[in-house]
C-alpha cells in the first residue's frame, strides 16, 4: 500500500501518527481533496518517491481562516510523508491582483502592505506546518530581480504558449463583461504569471483550492510544454462560511485560525445543521459518512456540532483550551450565564453619549442603524439590564458590562496611561 493510504490521526497539541485506512473511515487528505490531475492513481504511483509540492498564496490580507487550514493540513500530510513543501508567497502577483472570484478589479496593495501580511501569514502557517522543513519562496525573486534583464523577452516567449481564447474562458471575465465591469490586461495575464511560477520553482505538484483550478491547470499545461514532464495538480474543496456563503472577510463569516478558542468554538456552533458534514470533513477531519458520526449528525445535530467544534479547537489551540471553550459555551448558551473569558475595551469618548453610538464605537455592531434595531428588540444589556430605548444615553464607567445578543460581551476597562 502506498504511504499516502495511511490515515492522519489528529491528536491534542498538534502531534501526528499514522494508522492503516480501514473500510469505515477516510483519511483527512482524502476528505479535503476534490480532484487530482491527471488522476489519483498516477499521483500515488509518483508519490513513492519524494516530490516537490508547491502551494502559492497571495498575501492580500492579514489572517488565514480554517478553510485555508484544511488545505494546509493536506500539505502537512505530504510533509510528514517526506515530500518537500514549497510555500510560495505571491508578493509580486499580490500587487497584480488575482481576479479569481472577483466581480470587480481588486484594489492593488503596496509593497509595504504585502510584506506585513507575509510576516503574519508565516506565524499562522507555523501552527499547522513544520515551518523549519518548508521551503519559503517569493515570486518577486524572478519578477523583480535586477539580474533578469531579459524578463520582457522571456514573458513574450511565455505568451506564445497561451491563446486569448484560452484565457477568456474564465467565467468571471465573461460575467464582468456582461455586467459592464472592465477586465484589465493585468488581470487577464494573471494565469500566465502563476503558471510561470511552477516553471521557476521546478516542482512536481501544485496544491490549491478549487477556485484556483483554472490557474493551476494553466501551469500544468505550460509545464508539459516547457519541461516535457507531468506536473500533478491536487485541488481541495472550499469550506463554506458560517452563514452559508463563500467564506470571506467581507461577509464577516470567516473563522480565523487567530480566533480565540471561545470565539472559534462559538462560531463553529453557529453554523446551520446542513453544513455539519462539510465542517466535519474539512474543518475537523472527521468522516461524516462513518456510521457512528452519521448517526449522531442525524439524531443529535447539536451534539455532533459540539464534537466537531471540540476537534477543530483542539487542533488549533490544544485539548485543554477546547475543554474550557466547550464549558464556557454551555455556561453562556445552555445555562444562560456569562462566558469564562470576556473581551475588554474602552470607548473613544468618555462623556455621556447615546448607547447606539457606543455600540458602534466599541465594535459590537457595524452601524448605528443596526444598533438601534437591536436595542429596540431588547437584545442589548448594560450591566445585565435590558435597554430598549434607542435614544438612551449612558456614561462609560470602568467595569461596565455591555452585552449584545447571546454571544457578544464586552467589559469596559480603561487603558493604562
N, C-alpha and C positions, 0 to 999 in steps of 0.2 A: 504493500500500500504506500502511495506517495505520502511524503511527510505532511503535506497540507491537508490530508484526510484525517488528521488528528484534530481533536476539538479543544479550543481555547477555553479554559475554565477561569473565570474571574474570581479572585479571592480578595479578601479585605487588604487594604493598603497596597494595592496595585501589584501583588505578586502573581505569577503566572505558572501554570503547569499544563501538561497535555495528557489527554487520555484518548483511547480509540473511539471513533464515532460509532455510536450504536444506531440501530434502526429507529429508535424512539426520539432522537434529537438530532439537530443540525448544528454544526459549529457556527460561531458568530460570523466568521468571514463569509460563510455561505448565506446566512440570513441577510447580510448587508449588501451582497452583490446582486446587481441587476442582470449584467451580462458580461461575458468575456469574449473578446475578439482575438483571433478568428473563431475559437471555440475553447471550452474548458479543457477538453482532452489534450489539445495541443499545448496549452499553457502548463498543465500538470506534468506533461512529458518534459517540457523545457525546465520546469522548476526543480528537477532533481539536481541541477547544478545552480550555484549562486547566481542570482540575477541582479542587475542594476535596475531598481524600481524608482520611478520618478513621480513625484507629486508636486504640482505647482499651485501657488496661491498668490493672487494679487493682494497686497496688504492695504486694502482700501478702507478698513475700519480698525477699531482698537480691540475688539473682542472676538472670540471664537465661540460658536454655540455648539450644543451637543449633537446637532446634525453633522457638523464638521467632525465632531468627535467620533461618530460612527465610522467614517472613512479612515480617520487616524488610527482607530483600533484595528482595522484591516491591515494597515501598514505595520502596526506593532506586531501582528501575527507573522507577517512576512519577515520582519526584522528578527523575530525570535527564531525563525526557520533558517537564518543565516544569510538572507538576502540583504543587499546594500540598499538602504533607503536614501534617495537623493531628494532633499527638500529644497525646492526652488522658489525663492521669493521673486515674484514678477515686479521688482522695484521699478523697472523701466516701463513695462506694459501697464502697471498701475496708473502711470501718468498718461497712458494712451486711452485706457478705459475699455474693459471688456463689455461688448454690447449684450452679452447673454442675459436674457430675461428682462431687458430694459425696454420700456416703451418710449424713452426719450434719451438723449445723449447724457452720459454720466458727467458730472462736474469734475474737471481734472484736479488732481491733487498736486501739491507742491512737493519738491524733493524732501523738505524737512518733515512734512506730514507722513510721507511714506516711511522714512527712517524711524520715526517714533512708533508707527504702527508695527513695523518689523520687530522692534525690541519687545513690545508687549506680546506679540504673537509667539515669539520664541519661548517666553516664560510659560505661556499656556500650553504650548506644544509639549514642553518638558514634563507635563503632568501625565502624558499618555505615552509618548515615545521615549526611548532611551536616547536622550539628546547627545550623549557622548559617542554614540555609534551611528549617527546620521551625518550625511554629507550635506552641508548647508551651502547653497549657491544663490547667486543673484544674476538675473539676466542682463543687468547693466554691464556685466563683465564683458559681454560681446557686443552689446549695442552702443556702449559709450566708451569703449576702450580706445585710447589715442593710437594704439598700435594697429587698429583696424581701419586704416585709411582707405581701403578698397571696399568698405562696407556697402556703399551705394551700388557698386558694381555687383557685389555678392547678392544684394537684395534684388536687383533687377534680374539676375540669373535665377534666383529663387522664384520670382514671379512667373517664369516660364512653365513652372510645374502646376500652376493653378489657372483656372479659367474664370472669367467674370460670372458665367452662368453657375459654376460650382459654388462660388462664394455667395451668390444671390439666392441660393436655395434656402437660406436660413429664413424660417417662417417669420421671425421677428422683424427682419428687414422689410419684407413684403407688407406685413401688418402696419408698420410705421409709415410706409409709403402711402398706403390706402388712407391712413389717418391724417395725412398731410404733415407728418413728422419727418424731419430730414435724417438721412443716413450719411454721415461724413465719410470721406475717403479713409480717414484714420481708423474708424470703426470697421470699415469694410475689409481692411487688410489685417485686422487683429488675428484671425485664424492663421494667417501666414506666419506672423510673429511667433505665436505659440507653437506652431508646427516646427519652426526652426529651432526652438528650444530643445526639442528631442534630439535634433542633429548635433547641436553644440554639446549636449551632455553625453551623447552616445550611450543611450540607455537601452534596456531590453524590454521595458514595460512601463506603461503610464497608468496611474490610478486617479480617478476623479469621479465626481457626481454625474448623474445622467444629464444634468444641464450642460455639461461640458463635452457631451458625446461628439457633437459636430467638430469642435476644435481638436479633440483627441484623435478622431479618425482622419482628419486632415493631416495631422502629424504622422499617423501610421502610414498613410498613402505616400507622403513625402519620404519617409524613412525607407520604404521599399524601393522607391525610385533612386534615391541617392546613395543608400547604404547596401542595397540589394540583399536585405535580410528582413526578417519579421520583427515587428515591434508589437508586443501584446498590449491590449487595452482592456482594463478592468473598470467597469462603471458601477458605481454604488448608488443605492436607492436614496432618494431625498426624504428627509424627515419633515413631516408637516408641522406647521406652527401650532401653538396651543389653541388657537381659535379656528383651526381647520384650513387656514390659508397658508401660502408659502411662508416658511419661517424667515422672518426678516425684521431688522431693527426698525424699519419704517412702519411696520404693522404693530410693533410692540408686542409681538407674540413669540419671541425667541427665549430659549432657556440657555443662558450663557454658562460656560464652564467656570467663570469667575463668580457666579452667583453664590451666595452663602448657602450652607446646607438647608437652612429653613426656607429660603427663597426658592431654591431648586425643588425641594420636596413639595412645597405649596403649589408651584406652577405645574408640576407633573400631576398632582392630584386634581388640577382644574380641567384637564383635557376631557373631551367628550368620550363616552364609552366606546363609540365607534372607532376611535383612534387607538384603542388599547392594543390590538395585535401589532400595529405598526410600531408603537412605542416599546412594546416588549421586545420585538425583534431588533430594531435599530438603535434604541437608546440603552436598553438593559442587556441585550444579548441573550434574551430568553426566547426559546422557540415557542410561539403561541399555538403551534399545532401539536405540541407534545400533549398527550392525553390529559394529564393532571392539570396543566395550565389552561388548556382549552376548556376543561370542565369548570375551573374557577372563574374564568372570564364570563362564561355563560351564566353560572349560578350566583356569583357574588362579584360583580364588576368592581365594587369599592375595594374589596379585599385584594383583588387582582391588581388594581391600580396601586394600592399601598405596597404590594410586593414589588411591583415594577419600580416605583419611586424609591423604595429602600435600596434596590440593587444599583440604580443609577447614582444615587447619592454616595453609596458605599464605594463605587468605582472612582468617583472624583474626589471624595473627601474622607473615605475610610468608614469602617463599620461603626465606630463609636459616635461619630458625627451623625451618621444615618439614624442611629437609635435615638439620639437627642432630638433630631428633626422630626422623627416619627411621633415621639411622645408630645412634642410641642404642638404639632399639627392636631393631634387628638384632643389635647387640652383646649386649644383655641376653637376648633370647629365642632367637635363632638360634645365637649363638656361646656362650651361657651366661655372659656377663660381667656387669658391673655397669653401670647406666645412667650417662650422662655427668653428669647432674645428680641429686644425692641430697638429698632434703629433710632438714632438720635440726630437732632438738627436744631437750627436756630434761624429765625426769620431775618430778612434784610431790614425790616422795620420793627422797632421795639415799642412803638407807641400804639395807642388804640386804633384798630382798623377793622374792617369787615372780615368776618370769618372766611368768606369766599375768597378774599384776597390772600389770606394766609394759606389756604389750602393749595392755591396755585403757587405761591411763593415758596412753599416748603416741598413742592414737587409731588404732592399727594394726588393731584388731579392735573389734567393737561390744560384746562381753560376755566374761566370764570363761569361760563355757561354750564359746563359740566358740574362745577362746584355748586351752583345754585340749584341745579336739578337734584343732586344727591342730598343736599341739605333739606330741600322740600320733601323728599321721600323719606326723611328720617334716618338716612344712612350715615349721618355724621354725629360723633360723640366728642365732647370735650370734658375730660376728667370724668368719664363714664356717664355723662348727662347728655341725652339726645337733644340736639339743637335743630329745630325745623324752620326757623325764621331765616330766610336767605339774606335779610338785611341786618342780622345780628352782628354786633361788634364785640371784640374781645381784646384784652391786653395780654400780650405774651408774658408768661411767668415761667421761670426755671422750674422744671419738674412737671409741667403741664403735659397731659397725655391727650393726643389727638388721634381719633380712630375714624377711618373711612371704610364703610362696609365691614365685612368679617375678617378681611385679610390685612388691610393696611393700617399699621400703627406707627406713630412717631412721638417720641418724648422730647420736649424742648429742653435742651442742655446748652447753656451759654458757653461759647468757646473761650478758652483761657487766653488772656492777653499775651 
